Amino acid sequence: MKKLFAALLLLTVGSIGWAEVQSSHALSLHKDPKYPADFQHFDYVNPDAPQGGTLQMHSIGTYDNFHRYASRGVAAAGSTSIYDTLMTRSDDESNVLYPLIAEKVEYPEDFSWVIFHINPKARHQDGRPITSEDVVFSFNTFIEDGVPQFRQYFKAVESVEALDRYRVKFSLSEGSKEMVMSLADNTVLPKHYWEGRDFSEPLTEVPLGSGAYTISDYKIGQYVVYKRLDDYWDRDLPVNRGRYNFDYLRYDYYRDQNVAFEAFKAGGYDLHRENISKNWATLYTGPNFDEGYIVKEEIPHQIPQPMQAFVFNTQRSFFSDRRVRKALTYALDFQWMNENLFYNQYTRTRSYFQNTKYAATGRPSDAERKILEPIRSQIPEEVFTKEYNPPETDGSGNIRPQIRQALRLLQRAGWEIKDRRLVNSRTGEAMEFELLLYSPSMERVAVPLQRNLERLGIVMNIRVVDTTQFTNRLRERDFDLISQGYSANYYPSSDLKIAWHSDYMDFTYNTAGVQDPAVDYLIEGIEARQDDEEALLHWGRALDRVLTWNHYVIPQWHISKFRVAHWDKFSRPATRPKYALGIDTWWIDTQKQRNLPAKVR
């Protein structure tokens, strides 16, 4: 009988694929994880870092609630820090996750399902255990009441079920390692707190979380303070050792960056990251710099750069024609701006995968051409014949050659100059549109573009609004042109769907409003090849070519270093994370702190 039972068990195991199930402490999309199951801490931390003190930071504008995942309103800076996720990322690897709430994962070779094993020690901030029911509730809440992007992105999840108190299983209609990793990166909410509340609405009371910090003090719209919990359940986990060294994190809100910077120089907050080249070159002076109380640093990094850009709303009639969009790119004289406005600190951005191997260069390879041939009739011919680069000038400010090229394109698109205005040859409508900004500092950068457009007979009105109005107009797609762009892409992931696929047309992240079957084809091809690193290289470059040659944006610029100034009261590990500044690994150095003026100690 025992032999018969054993034979039946072996047959059953083989038939349902149990023999192929893998169990792991980590998830990695492409390469083997750097850290083994018994690792003690990340290499870029000091596990013995002193803990204590307050890190004072700033934010611009205002906030009206603490619920980062609400469908409306503006959440407080740092409000995601009150929650933990199932697993967490390493900052010196790309796309690798390690145990946090979940202590390990199980999955078959085809990634058609995944089981997360919750650490029995995991606790919400009120001390109650985090269980599989919380994970099920969290996922279903995000699906039913969260932003629409979440529901669309995770549509491949057929079911989520609590197998027991500490095991939760997600089943997928199509196996995908990337989808499994996305599930592991999801926030876990306390069911007993959110059950019965409207998750889509803003929240002005302090929510219950599971992370290292909770809100201890605030004044809506003015400041918010986070306190590190003494009894944070996973402070000694390997992923957290040497991190979260400050007792308090405080964010003070300022009307604009100029006011904020003056407050920083006077000791109003501790650390300032500079994004404006003129400020970096001219404003970091004064007694506190001379005395060495404030340290100014440029820290090189290898982080992929976002496509910072002026983004066209292609749903507007003016910008639905690629030729018009291309023509307007000639009006941005980067070489002159870099010399006269940016102190030659910047490099022009030319790719949606800037600073990665996925950035397209030269002409398409044979592998890329094979990908692109099925959509050849739907994409610009330049994709096959030229390397994309934004227009260049001689830097003198004389852009007559560029103006002539722009006018030729506009004429082919049905526009002509009449009485010094560019008008539509058929309707007589003049080209006039609005650039929507939320940062007053960007107005200075936009004015040269505005003046060059005037030479084409185009009126670009510049309107600066507060962050709340900007966010609302972005959500409603109530804009012509904005200065924002697309987040950095470390690799071609299925996250690109949210920004470019037609199915996400009505969502905020598809900023340009792109509805293009050729782009959909490339995005779907990328999504289907997440486990094939070589194929992703070719598909990513092919997508980069199609996006850049479609001129959905006027690319701006980037710098591959952090520009940071801080009051000299911090120390940090000798090794910095490859893909982050790593402020969460810094600590208050009491020896340095004693040397500062009393008001900023």
Beta strands, then each sheet from edge to edge (+ up, - down):
strand 1: 22-24
strand 2: 27-28
strand 3: 54-60
strand 4: 87-89
strand 5: 96-99
strand 6: 102-107
strand 7: 113-118
strand 8: 157-164
strand 9: 167-172
strand 10: 213-219
strand 11: 223-228
strand 12: 248-254
strand 13: 271-273
strand 14: 294-300
strand 15: 309-312
strand 16: 347-348
strand 17: 415-418
strand 18: 421-424
strand 19: 432-437
strand 20: 459-464
strand 21: 481-483
strand 22: 553-555
strand 23: 557-558
strand 24: 561-567
strand 25: 570-571
strand 26: 587-588
sheet 1: 1+ 6- 7+ 9- 8+
sheet 2: 2+ 5- 4+
sheet 3: 3+ 12+ 11- 10+
sheet 4: 13+ 24- 14+
sheet 5: 20+ 19+ 21+ 15- 22+
sheet 6: 16+ 23-
sheet 7: 17+ 18-
sheet 8: 25+ 26-
end
